[in-house]
Amino acid sequence: MTSPSSSILAGLAMGALTTGALAAPLESPRLEALRQTLSAPGAAAEFWAGVKVRGAPLVESGPDGSALVTFLWRGEANREVELSWPVWTADRRENHLQRLAGGDVWFKTVRLPAGTRLSYQLAADPKRGAPGDRAAYRAGLVAALAPDPLNPHRWETSSVVELPGALPQPWVVPHAVAKGRLATSVFESKTLGNRRDVTIYSPPNAAKATPLVIVFDADRYLSSIPTPTILDNLIAAGAIPPVTAVFVANPTRESRGVELACNPAFADMLANELLPWIRARAPVSDDPSKTVLAGSSFGGLISVCAALRHPERFGAALSQSGSFWWEPNDGKSSPDAAGWVARQVQARDREPVRFYLDAGLLESTGGSESILSTTRKLADVLRAKGYDVRQAEFAGGHDDLAWRGTLSDGLIHLLGDAR
């Protein structure tokens, strides 16, 4: 991926994003050709007419099989246009679109691997609040975010980039198959001193105790990642046996960052309170090898941490883009930069736990402490310890749109033989 050069960034005020004469050619050949002819009558109108036919963003061939993808915005009066997409950047200005001088063309060009699938939104002129008030700016940005009006491809409230070669997602589409049942109850934890919604998916036509999947971030996995539909389809196709799934909600947004951050008290709650609570309400197996913890980001982190803390209860962990950069108490990585979780694995005996770990190729920002890098290192450490681990990588970022496709891969790997 590319970002504005350091010289451009140095000259950017937070609201002054119009480009002057750029010394180097633009990375997008089509944008560079437009820049060379922008002063000609009708050049911009002809460009936008082409965009109307082809849609946005622009996709051009890049080096080594990659693609040059240029996000666009049309407007003369805007002071700022920001891209919100599933790629972390240290400097928010790297997500700003630039404006071709003297025109209504705003753009940002990035280099993406073949087969990339991602969701994104654009925000024009978000409200700022007082200078330096990041919380106010963030609130204004969220309020201004909207789908790309130039891109006809939508998913929920976002626009979609789907490059040639993107892996199919066959399990997310509802089909005429037997459906599982959903029931939501309130679960109260004495260990944590709080209450939360817990939703149980009961599979269709289950004749005996089933494997169990405990999924974190219930709101995500019951909506944008349509896990009940995925389970219905996988079970109907015989890709996995009938399974019971339990979706665990977060009491508050703030509690998520505390509980799912490899919190031992939360892991103890799962093993000693939630699991008996589930078994009193659903016929599930008591075999740890058929009990899976699953989640994404911090949910992937706690899945691995809790399984390692209680292997006598949880014999498998499914992590999607797990936050393995995390260190307790804001500590720093050791010089080997293996990551705190990986160091815990190195320091203890192997446990009877199997793992599925995935991460996106676009989750590489942050260098040795990125999600992609720390996932790779954790997988290497687990293998060296003799664990059963599958590590997968996809062409995308930190994105529900990608996870809704890879969730089935993890479930099939961990439960496909659980019969």
BELLINUR-V172241 format. One record per helix or strand. SS is the DSSP state (H for helix, E for strand). FROM is the first residue (numbers start at 0). LEN is the number of residues. Records with the same first field share a line. If there is no record, write none. Layout:
BEGIN
SS=FROM-LEN / FROM-LEN
END
This chain:
BEGIN
H=5-6 / 28-9 / 42-12 / 62-3 / 91-4 / 133-11 / 169-3 / 217-4 / 226-11 / 252-7 / 263-16 / 287-3 / 297-12 / 327-3 / 339-8 / 366-3 / 370-14 / 399-16
E=12-1 / 15-1 / 17-1 / 57-4 / 66-8 / 80-5 / 95-1 / 97-2 / 104-8 / 116-8 / 145-1 / 153-2 / 157-5 / 180-9 / 193-9 / 209-7 / 242-6 / 283-1 / 290-6 / 315-5 / 353-7 / 387-7
END
